[in-house]
Amino acid sequence: MPASPSTGVTHFATYVKEETSNYSYSNANIKFTALRKGKDSPKIGPVPMVNTIKDPTFYEFNTSLNYEGKWFVLIEISMETGDASAVFEIDVTKPNLITPILFFLVSALFLFIMIKSLRSLIQEYRNRKNL
């Protein structure tokens, strides 16, 4: 589960393990439900979390959290050995725009330097060829 997700698509993932033996279960039925705190709060789910092909003990779900604020995430687990549930509180914030802007500027600068270097290399090659 992300520590502090931002608005937009968020990936949730979980393992179901036996606390004492650390055994991971691959046959659990897991339902994901999310509810935003407040008036007229949107609700997501309950939606099943599915196993991945690479690791059948790993359950995941992607959803879009479009509103800022406190969200409560309920994970319900059903298995032959019994049922369990857990509630998590997360704080959804606006995404930080500084990181993508800095990435774009650094990438553009790198591309500019590469083009200038390639241009200089081509000019030097032409000058040697003409001699």
N, C-alpha and C positions, 0 to 999 in steps of 0.2 A: 504494500500500500504506500503510495507516495506520502511523504511527510507533510508537505504543504503544496497541494496542487494549485494550478492557476485555471482560470476559466477556459473552457474548451475540452477537447478530447483528453480523457484521463484513463490510464491503464491500471486496473486493479488486479492483484495476483495474490494467491495464498497457497499454502501447503496444509494438509491435515496430518498431524503427527500425534502418535501416542507419547504422552509426556514422560513416562518412565522409561520406555524402551527406545524412544526416538524412531519408531517404525512409522513410515509414511504410507498413507492409504491412497489407493488409486480408484476405489469403487464408491466414493462418497457422492452424495447428491448435495450440491451446495447452491443455495439461492442468495442472490445479492439484492439488497434493497437500500436505497438512499433517499433521505428526506431532508429537505432544507429547513432550518429553524426559522420560524417566523410566520406571519400572516400570509395567506394565499401561497403557501409553500409548495413548490413542485415536488413530485415524487417519482422516483425511478424504480421500477421493479414491482414485485419480486421477479428477478431474471436468473436463470440458471447460469452458473459459472462452469465452463467446459474445460476438460483436460487438454493438454497439448500433446501432440504426437511425439515430440522429442522426450518429454518427461510426463508420464501418465499420473504422477503424484502432484503435479503442478496445475492448479486451476486458475483461469484468468477470465477477465471480462473488460471490454472497452466501453466507455460511455462518455457522454458529453455533459459536463457540469457547466451550465450556461449562466449561473447566477453566483455572485460573490456571497460570502458569509459562512456561517457555521452550517455544516452538513453532518448528519448522523448516518453512518453506514452500518447496516445490520447484515451479518453473515450467518445464515442458518445452515447447519450441517445435519444431514440425515444419513445414517448407516445402519447396517444390521445390528451392530453392537449398541446403538443408542443414538440419541439426538443431542445436539449442542448448538449454542449460538453465542455470538460476540457482537458487541456494539462498539464502534469507533467514532470518535468525533474528529472531523477535519475542518480546517479553515481554508476555504477557497478564496484566492486573491486574484487581482488583475495580473496578467503576465507582465514581466519586466521587459520593456521595449529597448533598454540600453544594450542588452546582449546581442539581439539580432542586428541592431544598427552598427555596433562595433564589429561584428563578424562581417557584415557587408563592406564596411570601410576597409578593414584589413585585407579582405579578399580582393577588393578593387585595387588597392595599393600593390599587392603581390602581383596581380595580373598586369598592372601598368609596368612594373619593374621587369617582369618576364618579357613583355612585348618590346620594351626599350632594349633589353639585352639581346634579344633575338634580332632586332633591327640592326644593332651595332655589329653583331656577328656576321650578318648577311653583307653589310657594307664592307667589312674587313675582308671577307671572302672575295667579293667582287674586285676590290682594290688589288689583292694579290693576283687574281686571275688576269687583270689588265696589265700587270707589269711584265 
